[in-house]
Amino acid sequence: MEHTVYLLPGRGNRLQDLGETIASLGFDVWGREISPPFSTLNFAQQIQIIQNDLRSWFFVRKRGKEMNVFTIGYGGRGKEDFLSLLKANAVRTVVDVRLRPDRASMGLWVKAKTADKGIESWLAAAGIGYRSLVELGNVFLDFPDWQPRYQQLLAAAGGLLTERLHGIPGPICLLCAEKHVADCHRLQIAEYLAMHSGVTVHHLE
């Protein structure tokens, strides 16, 4: 029999403490910490947070079905190779995490002003959806230490930044420019999702 605990601690409790205690008893624990502490919020705010979390795909795992998130970079790839990787992994929606996907210099990878042009158009022709989430873009790209800066941003506001992922048909694939995930902020996003949602991440290299 499967036992899962949805944990939303208040009054100063931390997932690391209370969550580990419950996990030691043999339960699967899913949840997140709230800042400011949950107990300091008014009742309406508490209810809203619980409603949002319970209908969020971050806190739901279909019984017996693994949740997969993919990542890919288009640098050095052709369209056919790109589509072949997506189709081989049954990706339903590409989630663009570029800060400026609308730059004309991006050629066939540009997000056009209308859905009948650019990357959205040819993905649709292949039966794959497209969503652009510019709030997940790397605002620290010009900093030499952008990796720890971006990780700090996710730690402080990851719930807000990933909110629009809720309800996007999956499996999803996070898209950015860099071909190798080690050079791209999509790695940090994927690690955040794995830690806070329990998804299994696959990097398409």
C-alpha positions as CSV (number, residue, x, y, z in Angstrom):
1,M,0.0,0.0,0.0
2,E,1.3,3.4,-0.9
3,H,1.6,6.1,1.8
4,T,2.2,9.7,0.8
5,V,2.2,12.7,3.1
6,Y,1.6,16.2,1.7
7,L,3.6,18.4,4.1
8,L,3.0,22.1,4.5
9,P,4.6,23.0,7.8
10,G,3.9,26.1,9.8
11,R,5.0,27.6,13.1
12,G,8.7,27.5,12.3
13,N,8.8,23.8,11.4
14,R,11.2,23.0,8.5
15,L,10.9,20.3,5.8
16,Q,14.4,19.2,6.6
17,D,13.5,18.5,10.2
18,L,9.8,17.4,10.2
19,G,10.0,15.9,6.7
20,E,13.0,13.7,7.5
21,T,11.3,12.5,10.7
22,I,8.2,11.4,8.8
23,A,10.3,9.9,6.0
24,S,12.2,7.8,8.5
25,L,8.9,6.1,9.4
26,G,8.6,4.8,5.8
27,F,6.4,7.5,4.3
28,D,7.0,9.4,1.0
29,V,7.0,13.1,1.9
30,W,6.2,15.8,-0.6
31,G,5.9,19.5,0.0
32,R,7.7,22.7,0.4
33,E,8.6,25.5,2.8
34,I,6.7,28.7,2.8
35,S,8.3,32.1,3.3
36,P,7.1,34.0,5.3
37,P,6.1,31.1,7.6
38,F,2.7,29.6,6.9
39,S,1.4,30.4,10.4
40,T,2.0,34.2,9.8
41,L,-0.4,34.3,6.8
42,N,-4.0,35.1,7.1
43,F,-6.6,32.4,6.6
44,A,-7.5,33.4,3.0
45,Q,-3.8,33.4,2.0
46,Q,-3.3,30.0,3.6
47,I,-6.3,28.5,1.7
48,Q,-5.1,30.0,-1.6
49,I,-1.6,28.5,-1.2
50,I,-3.1,25.1,-0.4
51,Q,-5.5,25.2,-3.3
52,N,-2.7,26.3,-5.7
53,D,-0.4,23.5,-4.5
54,L,-2.9,20.8,-4.6
55,R,-3.9,21.4,-8.2
56,S,-0.3,22.0,-9.2
57,W,1.4,19.1,-11.0
58,F,4.4,19.7,-8.7
59,F,2.5,17.9,-5.9
60,V,0.7,15.2,-7.8
61,R,2.3,11.9,-9.0
62,K,0.1,9.6,-10.8
63,R,0.0,6.2,-9.1
64,G,2.4,3.9,-10.9
65,K,3.4,6.5,-13.5
66,E,6.7,8.3,-13.5
67,M,6.7,12.0,-14.3
68,N,9.4,13.0,-16.8
69,V,10.8,16.4,-17.6
70,F,13.2,16.8,-20.5
71,T,15.7,19.5,-21.4
72,I,17.3,20.4,-24.7
73,G,19.4,23.0,-26.3
74,Y,19.1,23.9,-30.0
75,G,22.7,25.2,-30.5
76,G,24.4,23.3,-33.4
77,R,21.2,21.3,-34.2
78,G,19.0,21.2,-37.3
79,K,15.3,21.2,-37.1
80,E,14.9,17.6,-38.1
81,D,17.3,16.4,-35.5
82,F,15.6,18.5,-32.9
83,L,12.2,17.2,-33.7
84,S,13.4,13.6,-33.9
85,L,14.7,13.8,-30.3
86,L,11.4,15.3,-29.0
87,K,9.3,12.7,-30.8
88,A,11.5,9.8,-29.6
89,N,10.8,10.9,-26.0
90,A,7.0,11.6,-26.5
91,V,7.4,15.3,-25.6
92,R,4.0,17.1,-25.8
93,T,5.1,20.6,-25.0
94,V,8.3,22.6,-25.5
95,V,8.7,25.2,-22.7
96,D,11.0,28.0,-23.9
97,V,13.1,29.3,-21.0
98,R,15.0,31.9,-23.0
99,L,14.9,35.5,-21.7
100,R,14.6,37.0,-25.2
101,P,13.1,34.3,-27.6
102,D,11.9,37.1,-29.9
103,R,15.2,38.2,-31.2
104,A,15.2,38.0,-35.0
105,S,18.8,36.8,-35.1
106,M,17.6,33.5,-33.8
107,G,16.4,32.5,-37.3
108,L,14.0,29.5,-37.3
109,W,14.3,29.3,-33.4
110,V,12.7,32.8,-33.0
111,K,9.4,33.3,-31.2
112,A,7.4,35.3,-33.7
113,K,4.7,37.8,-33.0
114,T,2.1,35.4,-34.2
115,A,1.7,31.6,-33.7
116,D,1.7,30.9,-37.4
117,K,5.3,31.8,-37.8
118,G,8.6,31.0,-36.1
119,I,9.3,28.1,-33.8
120,E,5.7,27.9,-32.5
121,S,4.5,27.3,-36.1
122,W,6.8,24.4,-37.0
123,L,6.4,22.7,-33.6
124,A,2.6,22.8,-34.1
125,A,3.0,21.3,-37.5
126,A,4.8,18.4,-35.8
127,G,2.1,18.0,-33.2
128,I,4.1,19.6,-30.4
129,G,2.9,22.5,-28.2
130,Y,4.9,25.5,-27.3
131,R,5.0,27.9,-24.3
132,S,7.4,30.7,-23.6
133,L,8.1,31.4,-20.0
134,V,10.4,34.5,-20.0
135,E,10.3,34.7,-16.2
136,L,12.6,31.6,-16.2
137,G,15.1,33.3,-18.4
138,N,18.7,33.8,-17.2
139,V,18.8,37.4,-16.1
140,F,22.4,36.9,-14.9
141,L,23.8,35.7,-18.2
142,D,26.4,38.5,-18.4
143,F,27.8,37.8,-14.9
144,P,30.8,35.5,-14.7
145,D,29.2,33.8,-11.6
146,W,25.7,33.5,-13.1
147,Q,25.2,29.9,-11.9
148,P,25.2,30.6,-8.1
149,R,23.2,33.8,-8.8
150,Y,20.5,32.0,-10.7
151,Q,20.4,29.2,-8.1
152,Q,19.9,31.8,-5.4
153,L,17.1,33.3,-7.4
154,L,15.3,29.9,-7.6
155,A,15.8,29.3,-3.9
156,A,14.2,32.6,-3.1
157,A,11.4,32.7,-5.7
158,G,11.3,29.3,-7.4
159,G,7.6,28.7,-6.6
160,L,6.6,32.0,-8.2
161,L,8.9,31.6,-11.2
162,T,7.7,28.1,-12.0
163,E,4.0,28.8,-11.3
164,R,3.1,29.0,-15.0
165,L,4.3,25.4,-15.5
166,H,1.2,24.3,-13.8
167,G,-1.2,22.6,-16.1
168,I,1.0,22.6,-19.2
169,P,0.5,19.3,-21.0
170,G,3.4,16.9,-20.3
171,P,5.9,15.5,-20.8
172,I,7.4,18.9,-21.2
173,C,10.9,19.8,-22.5
174,L,12.7,22.9,-21.3
175,L,14.3,24.7,-24.3
176,C,17.3,27.0,-24.4
177,A,20.1,27.9,-26.8
178,E,23.2,26.2,-25.4
179,K,23.6,22.7,-26.7
180,H,25.2,21.3,-23.6
181,V,23.2,21.4,-20.4
182,A,26.3,22.1,-18.3
183,D,26.6,25.5,-19.9
184,C,22.9,26.5,-19.5
185,H,20.6,27.6,-16.7
186,R,18.1,25.0,-17.7
187,L,20.2,22.7,-15.6
188,Q,19.4,24.7,-12.5
189,I,15.7,24.8,-13.4
190,A,15.6,21.1,-13.9
191,E,17.4,20.4,-10.6
192,Y,14.9,22.7,-8.8
193,L,12.0,20.8,-10.3
194,A,13.5,17.4,-9.4
195,M,14.1,18.6,-5.8
196,H,10.7,20.2,-5.3
197,S,8.4,18.0,-7.4
198,G,10.0,14.5,-7.6
199,V,10.1,14.5,-11.4
200,T,12.7,12.5,-13.2
201,V,14.9,14.7,-15.4
202,H,16.4,13.7,-18.8
203,H,18.8,15.9,-20.6
204,L,18.7,15.4,-24.4
205,E,22.2,16.1,-25.5
